[in-house]
Each structure stands twice: as structure tokens, then as C-alpha cells.
Amino acid sequence: MQGFVVPGGDAGDQAAGLRRLFGAGAPQRWVAVASNPHVASAGLLLERLTAALAAQGGHTLVVDAADNAAAPAAAVLQDPALGIEPLGEGLSYLGARGLPQRLGEARGDAAQWLARLAAAAPQCRVIVVHAGAVELSRFFDGRALNPLVLAAEDMDSLTHALASLRLLATRHRCAQFDLLLGAPMSSPQAARAVRHLAGCARSRLGLGLREGVAVDPACDAAAVPEGLARLAAQLLLEHEDLPGAPGWHPGGGSAGRGAAAART
């Protein structure tokens, strides 16, 4: 595990924010994760991410709408709670492959469905939505986003990640993004991949990389490494409500905030 970007704020600020996050009456938090079909370790990256989020002290629900996820039963379109599957202490899962398209065909709305899901699962303090950029855009229609993108060392995955950022930046007023890279921490390609994606996003899209973390797929996951714990804390820190959307808290914070400076 290796962190490439130094986050803004100190540990005291993060701790205070997390206490507010999981305090009584605190709002649910959203983490938008752009899937990437060129990342062979995507499932493992999600597993490590949810472990890091759960370690912060809140129940996490993963809504997985990636191409290789489970498809929901028809009843889930009407009652989202029917698709929630407990996976263990502090973690639940909902397979949602193709759901935004099916909702559209049924004259439904993915963003409204997601709001109903949140209302039906108040015990889930963190909701991770893992989907392609188009599906994420449907789930978070009209909302500002600062997404977390998945990538690996190869150029195909980096190109796909950049394309996802381009679509989301166009539709969701993105100011910054986070990166979770599936690569051995000792690989010389890992740092170059982070620099490449950060440079392209900055020069072509005006997006800043806030936090970039590499996860070694072969590394023992007995404990949450420091870099991933820092990323999870950043995703969960409380930010201002978005105008016209009380209670809506995208995981990356308000898009009106300036992006943190990247440092390798």
C-alpha cells in the first residue's frame, strides 16, 4: 500500500469530522465509485475499501451496478430494501447490474430509487455506489460529485478511468477526484500511473487529484494500511450541504471546494 497524495487537513480535523459523521442524527454519506472493466482486481479493491470504511465506525452498504455484478430481482425496483443482503458485521450488499436502464424502461428514476434505498436502510451510514460513469450519472442525477475512480497500471485502465472522469466532470460539476489503484506497492509503474492520470485530468479536465492510493492485490488484508485508512477518512469527512439538496452528501464533498494539491 502506498499513498501518493498528501490530503488536506490534519488528523484532529478528520477525527472531529468522523465523530460528527457517526453521531446521533448524522446524515448518510455517499461514495460514488467509477467502475473499470480493465481492473482485474476491482472486486478486491472494493473489499479493501469497504473494510477501511467499516473501520471508521459505520455500517456500509455497497450498491454494485458494475457489469459483472448480480442483477436485482424485479421486486427490488419497487422496494429497494428487498435487495439488501447482509455480508457480515458492518457490511451489506445490493446487486444492481442494469438497474438504471431497467428503471428507465419502467418509467422510473434511478436517483429517486437511490433516495428510497437510503430511507429504507437508515442503519447504513455509508452507501457506496459502484457503477460505470453513465450509471453513476443516472444515480446521482443533478448532484455535484467528486468521484473515486478505479484503475490499474496498464494504459487501457487509465484511459477508461480518464473517460469516466470526463463524462462525470461534464455532468456533475466535479472539482477533484480520488484514485484507488490496483498495483503492487513496489511496482515502479504505480507512481507513474498515478502521475499520468493526475496530469491528464488536470490539463484536460481541470480536475485535481486529491488522494491517490495503490493497493497491492497480493498483500495480506489483515489490517487496513495507513494510506487506505486516510482515503476512507477523506471520503467520509463532513462537508456543506449542496444547494437545494438537504441531507444529500456525496462522499467526496462539495464540488465547490478547491482541489487539494497533488504531490508524488
Summary of the structure (lengths in Angstrom):
residues: 264
radius of gyration: 17.0
end to end distance: 14.3
largest distance: 49.1
contacts: 905
relative contact order: 0.22
helix: 40%
strand: 19%
